Amino acid sequence: MYVPAEQTRGERVLLGRDEHRYLARVLRLEPGDALVLFDGEGYERDARITRFGRGEVELAVVGAPRQVPGPPVAVTLLQALPR
């Protein structure tokens, strides 16, 4: 799950209403379940759900951040527009 880098620097992460709905209703996760947080800057952290509140979810960050290597090949995307 994407979480901005400044939110993953501490031991706890508090996510808002949209993330609460996604984790609880779509993925059907419960307190104690594990997930991986990524920050969009090339780092991942493991986390566990500690509680679901009213419109928010609290995660406990577990372990140190680990760097994720980029893709081994460059990808170029082209688009052709019809006339």
PDB file of N, CA, C and O in Angstrom:
ATOM      1  N   MET A   1       0.851  -1.168   0.000  1.00  0.00           N
ATOM      2  CA  MET A   1       0.000   0.000   0.000  1.00  0.00           C
ATOM      3  C   MET A   1       0.892   1.225   0.000  1.00  0.00           C
ATOM      4  O   MET A   1       1.878   1.279   0.735  1.00  0.00           O
ATOM      5  N   TYR A   2       0.549   2.220  -0.829  1.00  0.00           N
ATOM      6  CA  TYR A   2       1.328   3.453  -0.899  1.00  0.00           C
ATOM      7  C   TYR A   2       1.033   4.337   0.303  1.00  0.00           C
ATOM      8  O   TYR A   2      -0.124   4.600   0.634  1.00  0.00           O
ATOM      9  N   VAL A   3       2.107   4.793   0.952  1.00  0.00           N
ATOM     10  CA  VAL A   3       2.029   5.765   2.042  1.00  0.00           C
ATOM     11  C   VAL A   3       3.197   6.730   1.829  1.00  0.00           C
ATOM     12  O   VAL A   3       4.327   6.274   1.659  1.00  0.00           O
ATOM     13  N   PRO A   4       2.967   8.047   1.833  1.00  0.00           N
ATOM     14  CA  PRO A   4       4.066   8.993   1.631  1.00  0.00           C
ATOM     15  C   PRO A   4       5.212   8.764   2.620  1.00  0.00           C
ATOM     16  O   PRO A   4       4.990   8.365   3.763  1.00  0.00           O
ATOM     17  N   ALA A   5       6.433   9.022   2.163  1.00  0.00           N
ATOM     18  CA  ALA A   5       7.644   8.741   2.951  1.00  0.00           C
ATOM     19  C   ALA A   5       7.614   9.400   4.327  1.00  0.00           C
ATOM     20  O   ALA A   5       8.029   8.781   5.307  1.00  0.00           O
ATOM     21  N   GLU A   6       7.129  10.644   4.425  1.00  0.00           N
ATOM     22  CA  GLU A   6       7.147  11.333   5.723  1.00  0.00           C
ATOM     23  C   GLU A   6       6.238  10.662   6.749  1.00  0.00           C
ATOM     24  O   GLU A   6       6.441  10.844   7.949  1.00  0.00           O
ATOM     25  N   GLN A   7       5.244   9.894   6.312  1.00  0.00           N
ATOM     26  CA  GLN A   7       4.356   9.188   7.245  1.00  0.00           C
ATOM     27  C   GLN A   7       4.957   7.888   7.750  1.00  0.00           C
ATOM     28  O   GLN A   7       4.532   7.394   8.794  1.00  0.00           O
ATOM     29  N   THR A   8       5.931   7.314   7.049  1.00  0.00           N
ATOM     30  CA  THR A   8       6.470   6.007   7.443  1.00  0.00           C
ATOM     31  C   THR A   8       7.746   6.114   8.271  1.00  0.00           C
ATOM     32  O   THR A   8       8.383   5.097   8.548  1.00  0.00           O
ATOM     33  N   ARG A   9       8.124   7.304   8.665  1.00  0.00           N
ATOM     34  CA  ARG A   9       9.384   7.469   9.408  1.00  0.00           C
ATOM     35  C   ARG A   9       9.273   7.060  10.873  1.00  0.00           C
ATOM     36  O   ARG A   9      10.285   6.726  11.489  1.00  0.00           O
ATOM     37  N   GLY A  10       8.089   7.078  11.436  1.00  0.00           N
ATOM     38  CA  GLY A  10       7.918   6.710  12.838  1.00  0.00           C
ATOM     39  C   GLY A  10       7.572   5.240  13.005  1.00  0.00           C
ATOM     40  O   GLY A  10       7.644   4.462  12.055  1.00  0.00           O
ATOM     41  N   GLU A  11       7.198   4.871  14.216  1.00  0.00           N
ATOM     42  CA  GLU A  11       6.820   3.486  14.510  1.00  0.00           C
ATOM     43  C   GLU A  11       5.340   3.234  14.263  1.00  0.00           C
ATOM     44  O   GLU A  11       4.917   2.082  14.163  1.00  0.00           O
ATOM     45  N   ARG A  12       4.550   4.293  14.162  1.00  0.00           N
ATOM     46  CA  ARG A  12       3.113   4.182  13.938  1.00  0.00           C
ATOM     47  C   ARG A  12       2.721   5.003  12.709  1.00  0.00           C
ATOM     48  O   ARG A  12       3.294   6.059  12.438  1.00  0.00           O
ATOM     49  N   VAL A  13       1.736   4.494  11.977  1.00  0.00           N
ATOM     50  CA  VAL A  13       1.191   5.192  10.816  1.00  0.00           C
ATOM     51  C   VAL A  13      -0.315   5.238  10.987  1.00  0.00           C
ATOM     52  O   VAL A  13      -0.943   4.220  11.275  1.00  0.00           O
ATOM     53  N   LEU A  14      -0.891   6.409  10.812  1.00  0.00           N
ATOM     54  CA  LEU A  14      -2.334   6.578  10.910  1.00  0.00           C
ATOM     55  C   LEU A  14      -2.859   6.919   9.519  1.00  0.00           C
ATOM     56  O   LEU A  14      -2.462   7.922   8.927  1.00  0.00           O
ATOM     57  N   LEU A  15      -3.751   6.080   9.004  1.00  0.00           N
ATOM     58  CA  LEU A  15      -4.313   6.277   7.675  1.00  0.00           C
ATOM     59  C   LEU A  15      -5.764   6.734   7.789  1.00  0.00           C
ATOM     60  O   LEU A  15      -6.437   6.443   8.778  1.00  0.00           O
ATOM     61  N   GLY A  16      -6.236   7.442   6.784  1.00  0.00           N
ATOM     62  CA  GLY A  16      -7.568   8.047   6.815  1.00  0.00           C
ATOM     63  C   GLY A  16      -8.691   7.159   6.317  1.00  0.00           C
ATOM     64  O   GLY A  16      -8.554   5.942   6.196  1.00  0.00           O
ATOM     65  N   ARG A  17      -9.817   7.819   6.031  1.00  0.00           N
ATOM     66  CA  ARG A  17     -11.071   7.157   5.697  1.00  0.00           C
ATOM     67  C   ARG A  17     -10.988   6.272   4.452  1.00  0.00           C
ATOM     68  O   ARG A  17     -11.475   5.141   4.470  1.00  0.00           O
ATOM     69  N   ASP A  18     -10.377   6.770   3.368  1.00  0.00           N
ATOM     70  CA  ASP A  18     -10.307   5.980   2.130  1.00  0.00           C
ATOM     71  C   ASP A  18      -9.496   4.700   2.325  1.00  0.00           C
ATOM     72  O   ASP A  18      -9.900   3.625   1.880  1.00  0.00           O
ATOM     73  N   GLU A  19      -8.355   4.825   2.992  1.00  0.00           N
ATOM     74  CA  GLU A  19      -7.528   3.647   3.251  1.00  0.00           C
ATOM     75  C   GLU A  19      -8.231   2.683   4.203  1.00  0.00           C
ATOM     76  O   GLU A  19      -8.130   1.465   4.053  1.00  0.00           O
ATOM     77  N   HIS A  20      -8.948   3.244   5.191  1.00  0.00           N
ATOM     78  CA  HIS A  20      -9.715   2.417   6.133  1.00  0.00           C
ATOM     79  C   HIS A  20     -10.715   1.556   5.366  1.00  0.00           C
ATOM     80  O   HIS A  20     -10.801   0.348   5.585  1.00  0.00           O
ATOM     81  N   ARG A  21     -11.465   2.183   4.471  1.00  0.00           N
ATOM     82  CA  ARG A  21     -12.463   1.446   3.688  1.00  0.00           C
ATOM     83  C   ARG A  21     -11.802   0.376   2.826  1.00  0.00           C
ATOM     84  O   ARG A  21     -12.281  -0.756   2.762  1.00  0.00           O
ATOM     85  N   TYR A  22     -10.716   0.728   2.171  1.00  0.00           N
ATOM     86  CA  TYR A  22     -10.027  -0.219   1.290  1.00  0.00           C
ATOM     87  C   TYR A  22      -9.506  -1.431   2.065  1.00  0.00           C
ATOM     88  O   TYR A  22      -9.703  -2.570   1.640  1.00  0.00           O
ATOM     89  N   LEU A  23      -8.847  -1.194   3.192  1.00  0.00           N
ATOM     90  CA  LEU A  23      -8.279  -2.305   3.969  1.00  0.00           C
ATOM     91  C   LEU A  23      -9.357  -3.159   4.629  1.00  0.00           C
ATOM     92  O   LEU A  23      -9.253  -4.385   4.646  1.00  0.00           O
ATOM     93  N   ALA A  24     -10.393  -2.515   5.172  1.00  0.00           N
ATOM     94  CA  ALA A  24     -11.421  -3.249   5.918  1.00  0.00           C
ATOM     95  C   ALA A  24     -12.474  -3.895   5.020  1.00  0.00           C
ATOM     96  O   ALA A  24     -12.854  -5.045   5.243  1.00  0.00           O
ATOM     97  N   ARG A  25     -12.944  -3.174   4.015  1.00  0.00           N
ATOM     98  CA  ARG A  25     -14.066  -3.669   3.212  1.00  0.00           C
ATOM     99  C   ARG A  25     -13.648  -4.377   1.933  1.00  0.00           C
ATOM    100  O   ARG A  25     -14.256  -5.374   1.544  1.00  0.00           O
ATOM    101  N   VAL A  26     -12.605  -3.860   1.276  1.00  0.00           N
ATOM    102  CA  VAL A  26     -12.186  -4.459   0.007  1.00  0.00           C
ATOM    103  C   VAL A  26     -11.257  -5.644   0.256  1.00  0.00           C
ATOM    104  O   VAL A  26     -11.508  -6.747  -0.231  1.00  0.00           O
ATOM    105  N   LEU A  27     -10.169  -5.415   1.026  1.00  0.00           N
ATOM    106  CA  LEU A  27      -9.219  -6.503   1.303  1.00  0.00           C
ATOM    107  C   LEU A  27      -9.643  -7.378   2.476  1.00  0.00           C
ATOM    108  O   LEU A  27      -9.119  -8.478   2.655  1.00  0.00           O
ATOM    109  N   ARG A  28     -10.595  -6.891   3.276  1.00  0.00           N
ATOM    110  CA  ARG A  28     -11.111  -7.621   4.446  1.00  0.00           C
ATOM    111  C   ARG A  28     -10.010  -8.010   5.438  1.00  0.00           C
ATOM    112  O   ARG A  28      -9.988  -9.121   5.968  1.00  0.00           O
ATOM    113  N   LEU A  29      -9.107  -7.068   5.670  1.00  0.00           N
ATOM    114  CA  LEU A  29      -8.045  -7.294   6.645  1.00  0.00           C
ATOM    115  C   LEU A  29      -8.564  -6.988   8.043  1.00  0.00           C
ATOM    116  O   LEU A  29      -9.552  -6.274   8.213  1.00  0.00           O
ATOM    117  N   GLU A  30      -7.883  -7.539   9.035  1.00  0.00           N
ATOM    118  CA  GLU A  30      -8.269  -7.366  10.431  1.00  0.00           C
ATOM    119  C   GLU A  30      -7.049  -6.982  11.249  1.00  0.00           C
ATOM    120  O   GLU A  30      -5.922  -7.144  10.780  1.00  0.00           O
ATOM    121  N   PRO A  31      -7.246  -6.475  12.468  1.00  0.00           N
ATOM    122  CA  PRO A  31      -6.094  -6.184  13.319  1.00  0.00           C
ATOM    123  C   PRO A  31      -5.200  -7.426  13.468  1.00  0.00           C
ATOM    124  O   PRO A  31      -5.680  -8.538  13.688  1.00  0.00           O
ATOM    125  N   GLY A  32      -3.900  -7.198  13.342  1.00  0.00           N
ATOM    126  CA  GLY A  32      -2.932  -8.292  13.401  1.00  0.00           C
ATOM    127  C   GLY A  32      -2.438  -8.712  12.029  1.00  0.00           C
ATOM    128  O   GLY A  32      -1.384  -9.338  11.921  1.00  0.00           O
ATOM    129  N   ASP A  33      -3.184  -8.378  10.970  1.00  0.00           N
ATOM    130  CA  ASP A  33      -2.759  -8.736   9.615  1.00  0.00           C
ATOM    131  C   ASP A  33      -1.579  -7.869   9.176  1.00  0.00           C
ATOM    132  O   ASP A  33      -1.465  -6.708   9.567  1.00  0.00           O
ATOM    133  N   ALA A  34      -0.716  -8.449   8.364  1.00  0.00           N
ATOM    134  CA  ALA A  34       0.491  -7.767   7.883  1.00  0.00           C
ATOM    135  C   ALA A  34       0.278  -7.219   6.482  1.00  0.00           C
ATOM    136  O   ALA A  34      -0.496  -7.763   5.695  1.00  0.00           O
ATOM    137  N   LEU A  35       0.979  -6.133   6.187  1.00  0.00           N
ATOM    138  CA  LEU A  35       0.996  -5.596   4.842  1.00  0.00           C
ATOM    139  C   LEU A  35       2.314  -4.877   4.605  1.00  0.00           C
ATOM    140  O   LEU A  35       3.064  -4.617   5.546  1.00  0.00           O
ATOM    141  N   VAL A  36       2.593  -4.557   3.352  1.00  0.00           N
ATOM    142  CA  VAL A  36       3.836  -3.882   2.976  1.00  0.00           C
ATOM    143  C   VAL A  36       3.486  -2.468   2.543  1.00  0.00           C
ATOM    144  O   VAL A  36       2.587  -2.264   1.727  1.00  0.00           O
ATOM    145  N   LEU A  37       4.201  -1.491   3.094  1.00  0.00           N
ATOM    146  CA  LEU A  37       4.026  -0.093   2.734  1.00  0.00           C
ATOM    147  C   LEU A  37       5.147   0.307   1.792  1.00  0.00           C
ATOM    148  O   LEU A  37       6.299  -0.063   2.019  1.00  0.00           O
ATOM    149  N   PHE A  38       4.835   1.056   0.738  1.00  0.00           N
ATOM    150  CA  PHE A  38       5.893   1.601  -0.108  1.00  0.00           C
ATOM    151  C   PHE A  38       5.691   3.100  -0.214  1.00  0.00           C
ATOM    152  O   PHE A  38       4.568   3.598  -0.146  1.00  0.00           O
ATOM    153  N   ASP A  39       6.814   3.824  -0.385  1.00  0.00           N
ATOM    154  CA  ASP A  39       6.759   5.277  -0.321  1.00  0.00           C
ATOM    155  C   ASP A  39       6.904   5.985  -1.662  1.00  0.00           C
ATOM    156  O   ASP A  39       6.874   7.215  -1.702  1.00  0.00           O
ATOM    157  N   GLY A  40       7.059   5.257  -2.752  1.00  0.00           N
ATOM    158  CA  GLY A  40       7.212   5.874  -4.057  1.00  0.00           C
ATOM    159  C   GLY A  40       8.596   6.421  -4.312  1.00  0.00           C
ATOM    160  O   GLY A  40       8.856   6.972  -5.382  1.00  0.00           O
ATOM    161  N   GLU A  41       9.494   6.278  -3.343  1.00  0.00           N
ATOM    162  CA  GLU A  41      10.875   6.745  -3.481  1.00  0.00           C
ATOM    163  C   GLU A  41      11.854   5.574  -3.502  1.00  0.00           C
ATOM    164  O   GLU A  41      13.064   5.771  -3.382  1.00  0.00           O
ATOM    165  N   GLY A  42      11.331   4.349  -3.655  1.00  0.00           N
ATOM    166  CA  GLY A  42      12.188   3.182  -3.748  1.00  0.00           C
ATOM    167  C   GLY A  42      12.384   2.413  -2.455  1.00  0.00           C
ATOM    168  O   GLY A  42      13.281   1.573  -2.376  1.00  0.00           O
ATOM    169  N   TYR A  43      11.568   2.676  -1.436  1.00  0.00           N
ATOM    170  CA  TYR A  43      11.701   1.972  -0.159  1.00  0.00           C
ATOM    171  C   TYR A  43      10.382   1.311   0.227  1.00  0.00           C
ATOM    172  O   TYR A  43       9.299   1.805  -0.088  1.00  0.00           O
ATOM    173  N   GLU A  44      10.507   0.174   0.921  1.00  0.00           N
ATOM    174  CA  GLU A  44       9.362  -0.560   1.459  1.00  0.00           C
ATOM    175  C   GLU A  44       9.560  -0.764   2.947  1.00  0.00           C
ATOM    176  O   GLU A  44      10.693  -0.806   3.426  1.00  0.00           O
ATOM    177  N   ARG A  45       8.461  -0.890   3.684  1.00  0.00           N
ATOM    178  CA  ARG A  45       8.497  -1.226   5.108  1.00  0.00           C
ATOM    179  C   ARG A  45       7.361  -2.183   5.399  1.00  0.00           C
ATOM    180  O   ARG A  45       6.279  -2.070   4.821  1.00  0.00           O
ATOM    181  N   ASP A  46       7.605  -3.123   6.292  1.00  0.00           N
ATOM    182  CA  ASP A  46       6.562  -4.047   6.737  1.00  0.00           C
ATOM    183  C   ASP A  46       5.757  -3.360   7.838  1.00  0.00           C
ATOM    184  O   ASP A  46       6.296  -2.579   8.622  1.00  0.00           O
ATOM    185  N   ALA A  47       4.463  -3.662   7.884  1.00  0.00           N
ATOM    186  CA  ALA A  47       3.589  -3.078   8.905  1.00  0.00           C
ATOM    187  C   ALA A  47       2.523  -4.088   9.299  1.00  0.00           C
ATOM    188  O   ALA A  47       2.236  -5.031   8.562  1.00  0.00           O
ATOM    189  N   ARG A  48       1.945  -3.874  10.473  1.00  0.00           N
ATOM    190  CA  ARG A  48       0.830  -4.677  10.980  1.00  0.00           C
ATOM    191  C   ARG A  48      -0.292  -3.742  11.384  1.00  0.00           C
ATOM    192  O   ARG A  48      -0.063  -2.656  11.917  1.00  0.00           O
ATOM    193  N   ILE A  49      -1.500  -4.185  11.120  1.00  0.00           N
ATOM    194  CA  ILE A  49      -2.660  -3.399  11.527  1.00  0.00           C
ATOM    195  C   ILE A  49      -2.836  -3.574  13.028  1.00  0.00           C
ATOM    196  O   ILE A  49      -2.955  -4.696  13.520  1.00  0.00           O
ATOM    197  N   THR A  50      -2.852  -2.450  13.760  1.00  0.00           N
ATOM    198  CA  THR A  50      -3.049  -2.529  15.209  1.00  0.00           C
ATOM    199  C   THR A  50      -4.504  -2.283  15.596  1.00  0.00           C
ATOM    200  O   THR A  50      -5.011  -2.889  16.539  1.00  0.00           O
ATOM    201  N   ARG A  51      -5.180  -1.382  14.857  1.00  0.00           N
ATOM    202  CA  ARG A  51      -6.588  -1.151  15.169  1.00  0.00           C
ATOM    203  C   ARG A  51      -7.288  -0.427  14.031  1.00  0.00           C
ATOM    204  O   ARG A  51      -6.674   0.325  13.275  1.00  0.00           O
ATOM    205  N   PHE A  52      -8.576  -0.672  13.930  1.00  0.00           N
ATOM    206  CA  PHE A  52      -9.457   0.080  13.057  1.00  0.00           C
ATOM    207  C   PHE A  52     -10.288   0.986  13.944  1.00  0.00           C
ATOM    208  O   PHE A  52     -10.966   0.509  14.854  1.00  0.00           O
ATOM    209  N   GLY A  53     -10.243   2.282  13.693  1.00  0.00           N
ATOM    210  CA  GLY A  53     -11.064   3.227  14.446  1.00  0.00           C
ATOM    211  C   GLY A  53     -12.208   3.710  13.565  1.00  0.00           C
ATOM    212  O   GLY A  53     -12.469   3.134  12.509  1.00  0.00           O
ATOM    213  N   ARG A  54     -12.881   4.753  13.992  1.00  0.00           N
ATOM    214  CA  ARG A  54     -13.954   5.332  13.184  1.00  0.00           C
ATOM    215  C   ARG A  54     -13.339   6.136  12.043  1.00  0.00           C
ATOM    216  O   ARG A  54     -12.896   7.269  12.234  1.00  0.00           O
ATOM    217  N   GLY A  55     -13.320   5.539  10.865  1.00  0.00           N
ATOM    218  CA  GLY A  55     -12.793   6.225   9.696  1.00  0.00           C
ATOM    219  C   GLY A  55     -11.294   6.334   9.636  1.00  0.00           C
ATOM    220  O   GLY A  55     -10.771   7.134   8.860  1.00  0.00           O
ATOM    221  N   GLU A  56     -10.579   5.556  10.428  1.00  0.00           N
ATOM    222  CA  GLU A  56      -9.117   5.561  10.384  1.00  0.00           C
ATOM    223  C   GLU A  56      -8.584   4.191  10.735  1.00  0.00           C
ATOM    224  O   GLU A  56      -9.279   3.373  11.337  1.00  0.00           O
ATOM    225  N   VAL A  57      -7.353   3.952  10.357  1.00  0.00           N
ATOM    226  CA  VAL A  57      -6.699   2.689  10.685  1.00  0.00           C
ATOM    227  C   VAL A  57      -5.283   3.011  11.163  1.00  0.00           C
ATOM    228  O   VAL A  57      -4.601   3.861  10.591  1.00  0.00           O
ATOM    229  N   GLU A  58      -4.858   2.325  12.213  1.00  0.00           N
ATOM    230  CA  GLU A  58      -3.522   2.531  12.765  1.00  0.00           C
ATOM    231  C   GLU A  58      -2.666   1.322  12.451  1.00  0.00           C
ATOM    232  O   GLU A  58      -3.086   0.181  12.643  1.00  0.00           O
ATOM    233  N   LEU A  59      -1.451   1.584  11.962  1.00  0.00           N
ATOM    234  CA  LEU A  59      -0.493   0.529  11.626  1.00  0.00           C
ATOM    235  C   LEU A  59       0.739   0.670  12.498  1.00  0.00           C
ATOM    236  O   LEU A  59       1.149   1.784  12.825  1.00  0.00           O
ATOM    237  N   ALA A  60       1.329  -0.447  12.875  1.00  0.00           N
ATOM    238  CA  ALA A  60       2.618  -0.462  13.552  1.00  0.00           C
ATOM    239  C   ALA A  60       3.670  -0.849  12.522  1.00  0.00           C
ATOM    240  O   ALA A  60       3.585  -1.914  11.910  1.00  0.00           O
ATOM    241  N   VAL A  61       4.654   0.011  12.334  1.00  0.00           N
ATOM    242  CA  VAL A  61       5.722  -0.254  11.373  1.00  0.00           C
ATOM    243  C   VAL A  61       6.716  -1.207  12.018  1.00  0.00           C
ATOM    244  O   VAL A  61       7.156  -0.996  13.148  1.00  0.00           O
ATOM    245  N   VAL A  62       7.065  -2.269  11.278  1.00  0.00           N
ATOM    246  CA  VAL A  62       7.939  -3.313  11.806  1.00  0.00           C
ATOM    247  C   VAL A  62       9.243  -3.322  11.006  1.00  0.00           C
ATOM    248  O   VAL A  62       9.216  -3.437   9.781  1.00  0.00           O
ATOM    249  N   GLY A  63      10.371  -3.203  11.683  1.00  0.00           N
ATOM    250  CA  GLY A  63      11.663  -3.303  11.011  1.00  0.00           C
ATOM    251  C   GLY A  63      12.080  -2.030  10.300  1.00  0.00           C
ATOM    252  O   GLY A  63      11.365  -1.028  10.286  1.00  0.00           O
ATOM    253  N   ALA A  64      13.256  -2.108   9.714  1.00  0.00           N
ATOM    254  CA  ALA A  64      13.858  -0.965   9.025  1.00  0.00           C
ATOM    255  C   ALA A  64      13.400  -0.912   7.569  1.00  0.00           C
ATOM    256  O   ALA A  64      13.003  -1.930   7.001  1.00  0.00           O
ATOM    257  N   PRO A  65      13.457   0.275   6.968  1.00  0.00           N
ATOM    258  CA  PRO A  65      13.111   0.360   5.551  1.00  0.00           C
ATOM    259  C   PRO A  65      14.119  -0.405   4.704  1.00  0.00           C
ATOM    260  O   PRO A  65      15.305  -0.454   5.029  1.00  0.00           O
ATOM    261  N   ARG A  66      13.642  -0.996   3.623  1.00  0.00           N
ATOM    262  CA  ARG A  66      14.550  -1.687   2.712  1.00  0.00           C
ATOM    263  C   ARG A  66      14.376  -1.106   1.318  1.00  0.00           C
ATOM    264  O   ARG A  66      13.265  -0.804   0.883  1.00  0.00           O
ATOM    265  N   GLN A  67      15.495  -0.958   0.634  1.00  0.00           N
ATOM    266  CA  GLN A  67      15.467  -0.378  -0.702  1.00  0.00           C
ATOM    267  C   GLN A  67      15.059  -1.435  -1.714  1.00  0.00           C
ATOM    268  O   GLN A  67      15.523  -2.574  -1.670  1.00  0.00           O
ATOM    269  N   VAL A  68      14.189  -1.041  -2.620  1.00  0.00           N
ATOM    270  CA  VAL A  68      13.700  -1.936  -3.657  1.00  0.00           C
ATOM    271  C   VAL A  68      14.409  -1.556  -4.950  1.00  0.00           C
ATOM    272  O   VAL A  68      14.359  -0.396  -5.360  1.00  0.00           O
ATOM    273  N   PRO A  69      15.073  -2.522  -5.606  1.00  0.00           N
ATOM    274  CA  PRO A  69      15.769  -2.179  -6.842  1.00  0.00           C
ATOM    275  C   PRO A  69      14.776  -1.824  -7.950  1.00  0.00           C
ATOM    276  O   PRO A  69      13.653  -2.328  -7.981  1.00  0.00           O
ATOM    277  N   GLY A  70      15.208  -0.954  -8.850  1.00  0.00           N
ATOM    278  CA  GLY A  70      14.375  -0.575  -9.988  1.00  0.00           C
ATOM    279  C   GLY A  70      14.273  -1.723 -10.977  1.00  0.00           C
ATOM    280  O   GLY A  70      14.928  -2.750 -10.801  1.00  0.00           O
ATOM    281  N   PRO A  71      13.469  -1.567 -12.006  1.00  0.00           N
ATOM    282  CA  PRO A  71      13.322  -2.628 -13.000  1.00  0.00           C
ATOM    283  C   PRO A  71      14.643  -2.857 -13.737  1.00  0.00           C
ATOM    284  O   PRO A  71      15.405  -1.914 -13.950  1.00  0.00           O
ATOM    285  N   PRO A  72      14.919  -4.112 -14.130  1.00  0.00           N
ATOM    286  CA  PRO A  72      16.195  -4.423 -14.776  1.00  0.00           C
ATOM    287  C   PRO A  72      16.301  -3.891 -16.208  1.00  0.00           C
ATOM    288  O   PRO A  72      17.403  -3.795 -16.748  1.00  0.00           O
ATOM    289  N   VAL A  73      15.187  -3.550 -16.818  1.00  0.00           N
ATOM    290  CA  VAL A  73      15.210  -3.013 -18.182  1.00  0.00           C
ATOM    291  C   VAL A  73      14.427  -1.710 -18.231  1.00  0.00           C
ATOM    292  O   VAL A  73      13.495  -1.502 -17.454  1.00  0.00           O
ATOM    293  N   ALA A  74      14.814  -0.834 -19.155  1.00  0.00           N
ATOM    294  CA  ALA A  74      14.081   0.421 -19.329  1.00  0.00           C
ATOM    295  C   ALA A  74      12.826   0.142 -20.165  1.00  0.00           C
ATOM    296  O   ALA A  74      12.865  -0.638 -21.116  1.00  0.00           O
ATOM    297  N   VAL A  75      11.744   0.773 -19.806  1.00  0.00           N
ATOM    298  CA  VAL A  75      10.484   0.599 -20.512  1.00  0.00           C
ATOM    299  C   VAL A  75      10.118   1.930 -21.172  1.00  0.00           C
ATOM    300  O   VAL A  75      10.127   2.977 -20.523  1.00  0.00           O
ATOM    301  N   THR A  76       9.797   1.880 -22.462  1.00  0.00           N
ATOM    302  CA  THR A  76       9.353   3.079 -23.180  1.00  0.00           C
ATOM    303  C   THR A  76       7.936   2.812 -23.670  1.00  0.00           C
ATOM    304  O   THR A  76       7.664   1.789 -24.298  1.00  0.00           O
ATOM    305  N   LEU A  77       7.057   3.727 -23.380  1.00  0.00           N
ATOM    306  CA  LEU A  77       5.658   3.600 -23.767  1.00  0.00           C
ATOM    307  C   LEU A  77       5.355   4.587 -24.872  1.00  0.00           C
ATOM    308  O   LEU A  77       5.611   5.783 -24.733  1.00  0.00           O
ATOM    309  N   LEU A  78       4.806   4.087 -25.975  1.00  0.00           N
ATOM    310  CA  LEU A  78       4.420   4.923 -27.102  1.00  0.00           C
ATOM    311  C   LEU A  78       2.922   4.806 -27.323  1.00  0.00           C
ATOM    312  O   LEU A  78       2.311   3.782 -27.016  1.00  0.00           O
ATOM    313  N   GLN A  79       2.344   5.867 -27.859  1.00  0.00           N
ATOM    314  CA  GLN A  79       0.920   5.851 -28.142  1.00  0.00           C
ATOM    315  C   GLN A  79       0.713   6.382 -29.560  1.00  0.00           C
ATOM    316  O   GLN A  79       1.255   7.423 -29.931  1.00  0.00           O
ATOM    317  N   ALA A  80      -0.077   5.653 -30.343  1.00  0.00           N
ATOM    318  CA  ALA A  80      -0.407   6.079 -31.685  1.00  0.00           C
ATOM    319  C   ALA A  80      -1.848   6.578 -31.684  1.00  0.00           C
ATOM    320  O   ALA A  80      -2.757   5.880 -31.233  1.00  0.00           O
ATOM    321  N   LEU A  81      -2.045   7.775 -32.187  1.00  0.00           N
ATOM    322  CA  LEU A  81      -3.381   8.349 -32.225  1.00  0.00           C
ATOM    323  C   LEU A  81      -4.005   8.119 -33.607  1.00  0.00           C
ATOM    324  O   LEU A  81      -3.349   8.363 -34.620  1.00  0.00           O
ATOM    325  N   PRO A  82      -5.250   7.657 -33.666  1.00  0.00           N
ATOM    326  CA  PRO A  82      -5.898   7.472 -34.962  1.00  0.00           C
ATOM    327  C   PRO A  82      -6.242   8.821 -35.609  1.00  0.00           C
ATOM    328  O   PRO A  82      -6.423   9.822 -34.915  1.00  0.00           O
ATOM    329  N   ARG A  83      -6.327   8.833 -36.898  1.00  0.00           N
ATOM    330  CA  ARG A  83      -6.661  10.097 -37.602  1.00  0.00           C
ATOM    331  C   ARG A  83      -8.127  10.365 -37.567  1.00  0.00           C
ATOM    332  O   ARG A  83      -8.583  11.375 -38.104  1.00  0.00           O
TER     333      ARG A  83
END
